[in-house]
Amino acid sequence: MSVVVESPIASFNPVYSGLDKLSGTLEIAGTPDVPVSRKLTLWGESGAKADGALRPTRLEYLAQTQSDNAGDWSFENLNPEKKYTVIGYDDSDTYAPTIGGGLSCDT
């Protein structure tokens, strides 16, 4: 079961608000991978990509949550037509943040 923190920013942002969600599992790579509970932040991607680059020209902070002990996380009430970046942070400062960009809502 994932821990969901409702964000007042995402809830009131008409550009990124919707009825869909984005979810996943945060794990430390290994054999086998180890699921972990960590803080994650959600960023909305926007901006023109006239040069054909895959990166967004602007990120807007939307929300934060904590993955549960199984590593599962979820952000809800998102616009399915937008792309998102999620950053997972290591509280122990052993690992660099994990960044996933260009993410779409779950189908």
C-alpha positions in Angstrom: 0.0 0.0 0.0 1.5 3.3 -1.0 1.4 6.4 1.2 -0.3 9.4 -0.6 0.2 12.9 0.5 -2.3 15.3 -1.0 -0.6 18.4 -2.3 -2.4 21.7 -2.1 -0.2 22.9 -5.0 -1.2 20.1 -7.3 -4.8 20.2 -6.2 -5.2 23.8 -7.1 -3.0 24.0 -10.2 -5.4 23.9 -13.1 -2.7 22.9 -15.6 -1.6 19.7 -13.8 -4.9 18.8 -12.0 -6.9 15.9 -13.2 -8.3 12.5 -12.3 -5.3 10.2 -13.0 -2.3 9.1 -10.9 1.3 8.3 -11.3 2.8 5.5 -9.2 5.8 3.3 -8.9 8.2 1.5 -6.6 11.5 2.8 -5.2 14.2 0.3 -4.7 18.0 0.1 -4.1 19.5 -1.8 -7.0 21.1 -5.1 -6.2 20.6 -8.8 -6.4 17.7 -8.8 -5.5 16.6 -5.1 -5.5 15.7 -3.9 -2.1 12.5 -1.8 -1.7 12.9 1.3 0.6 10.8 4.0 2.2 12.0 7.4 1.0 10.8 10.9 0.3 9.8 11.7 -3.3 8.9 15.0 -5.0 6.7 15.5 -8.0 7.5 18.1 -10.7 5.4 19.1 -13.6 7.2 19.4 -16.9 6.5 22.3 -19.3 8.2 24.4 -22.0 8.8 24.4 -25.7 11.3 21.8 -27.0 12.0 23.5 -30.3 15.5 22.0 -30.5 14.0 18.5 -30.4 15.6 17.8 -27.0 13.8 15.4 -24.6 14.3 17.5 -21.6 11.7 20.0 -20.4 12.6 23.7 -20.3 10.9 24.2 -17.0 10.0 22.1 -13.9 7.3 23.2 -11.5 7.1 21.7 -8.0 3.8 20.1 -7.4 3.9 17.7 -4.4 5.8 15.4 -2.1 5.1 11.9 -0.7 6.8 9.1 1.1 7.1 5.6 -0.3 5.9 2.8 2.1 8.1 0.0 3.4 7.5 -2.0 0.2 8.8 1.0 -1.8 5.4 1.8 -3.4 4.5 5.4 -4.0 1.7 7.3 -5.7 0.7 10.9 -6.7 -3.0 11.4 -7.4 -5.3 13.9 -9.1 -3.0 14.5 -12.0 -3.6 15.7 -15.6 -3.1 12.7 -17.9 -2.0 14.9 -20.8 1.1 16.2 -19.0 4.5 14.8 -18.3 6.1 14.6 -14.9 9.5 14.2 -13.2 9.8 12.3 -9.9 12.8 12.6 -7.7 13.5 10.0 -4.9 15.8 11.1 -2.1 18.0 8.9 0.1 17.6 10.0 3.8 20.9 8.3 4.7 22.9 10.3 2.1 24.5 7.1 0.9 23.0 7.3 -2.6 22.5 10.2 -5.0 18.8 11.1 -5.7 17.1 9.0 -8.3 15.4 11.0 -11.0 12.7 9.8 -13.5 11.7 12.3 -16.2 9.2 12.4 -19.0 6.8 10.2 -16.9 3.2 9.8 -17.9 0.2 9.0 -15.6 -0.7 5.3 -15.1 -3.1 4.0 -17.7 
